[in-house]
Amino acid sequence: MEVMSSLATKEAYLELLPQFEKSSGKKVRTSWVGMVDILKRIKAGEATDLVIGSAAAVDELMQAGKLAAPRADIARSGVGVAVRAGSPRPDISSGEAVKKALLKARSIAYSSGPSGVYLSKLFEKWGIAGELKPKITQTPPGVAVGTLIARGEIELGFQQVSELKPIAGIDLIGPLPADIQVVTTFSGAPHVASKETAAARALLAFLTSSAAAPVIRKNGMEPAKA
C-alpha cells in the first residue's frame, strides 16, 4: 500500500506503523511530501492509496474528486516557536510579546504549510508584514524550519510543534500563546483510484484508535478524538 503524507505527523506515524504492518500483514510505503506539493501532485493526476495532510487540504482534494469521503481526523497540532540550542529565549507569553520578539529578531522563518499561511496573515493583521519581510525566510515544501535554526541561519522559527520537536540542535521554547495560537487538524482519506481502500481505512482506524493516542501526544500533538 502506498501512502502520501505531510511531515507534521511523521514522527508519530513512523512509531505506530510497524504495529499496523505486523497486525495487518500489509507492507506500507510512505512518501513524505510538503502540503503544497501534495495538493499539486494529486490534483495533477498522481495516484496513491492514502493521503494524509491538513483537514483543509483533504477536503479540497475530496471536492476535486480525488479522495473518497469520509475523511478520518488523526491529530491536532499547534504552532511552536524555536531558537538555536543555547540561544537566548524570547518571551512568547502573549501575542504582544511574540510581536516584540519578531520585531527584535534578526532573521525569522516559517513553513509553506498551514502554519506559514496563518503567520503571514497574522503579520498583515498586526501591520508589521512590511517591516518583517526583509528578514523572513519561507521554507520550501518539505524543508523543516528547525534545520535552518540548528545551522544558525535563522534566529527565530515557527512551525508545527510536532515538526520542531524531533530536530536536534534547537530549543523548542513552546507553543504560541493561546491568544494567537492556531490548531491544524491532520486527517486522511483514500484515493478514489486505490485498489487498497480497505487497507487504507484500516490504517486510518488504527491511527485514530485509543492505542495510538499516547504516541501522538508524545510527539507534540493531540489525538483528534480527544
Summary of the structure (lengths in Angstrom):
residues: 226
radius of gyration: 17.9
end to end distance: 27.9
largest distance: 54.5
contacts: 784
relative contact order: 0.25
helix: 41%
strand: 24%
